[in-house]
Amino acid sequence: MDPLTSRRNEERERRRADILDAAHRVAAGVGFDALTMDQVARAARLSRGLLYVYFEDRGDLHLGLCERALSLFHSRAAAAAGREANGLDRLLSIGRAYVAFADEAPVYFEALARFQAGAGAASQAEGNLPACLAASDRVFDLIIGLINDGIEDGSVSPSIGEVRSVAISLWALMHGAIQIARLKVGVLETQGVTPAGLMEQALGITRVALSRSEPAGAES
């Protein structure tokens, strides 16, 4: 690649990052529902027309934030998993990393929650959707790899089922628990459950389900 093309690509990536930074600030201030392209353009100090060069519409901008969120979480999850000795403990460390991510990066977690709920995402396989889906696949590939590591080292039962389905189930369990802990604090209080307690219970269920010698629902 010639130096001029390289500089242009670097400038394009820098400007895209600046737009996502601006979108994050706007979403943190007014929420995703109230966010507009005009607000993001002003926050990024760009013309509205230039903003549309990088993101087709608000849904496409949301996908850009989701891609960044997934990339950030992947880095955190891989680092957390690297500190553990076996596959099962690595999987549990990813669960804890996701809880911490939701607490420390609430805008990015909200972007992911809305994407998974189908809110605000572009419907066509264009724009930033392929990159977002690729980032999601990297997270699931990490989880799948750790499940296989656990089966190999004996910390995860080989009878748990199809590995990709297990990975998705683990994501769904932790994501749902985090959502309830964030949105249903009052309901939890009436049941004598704290958000932190709910998280530990979800992780405990995960440990038992993955390490048991028979699949869930099997007769003894």
QUINORMO-V632591 format. One line per field, one symbol per residue. ss: DSSP state (~ for helix, > for strand, _ for the rest). A space follows every 50 residues. Layout:
# QUINORMO-V632591
ss=???
This chain:
# QUINORMO-V632591
ss=__~~~~~~~~~~~~~~~~~~~~~~~~~~~~______~~~~~~~~___~~~ ~~~~___~~~~~~~~~~~~~~~~~~~~~~~~_____~~~~~~~~~~~~~~ ~~~~_~~~~~~~~~~~____________~~~~~~~~~~~~~~~~~~~~~~ ~~~_________~~~~~~~~~~~~~~~~~~~~~_~~~~~~____~~~~~~ ~~~~~~~~~~~_________
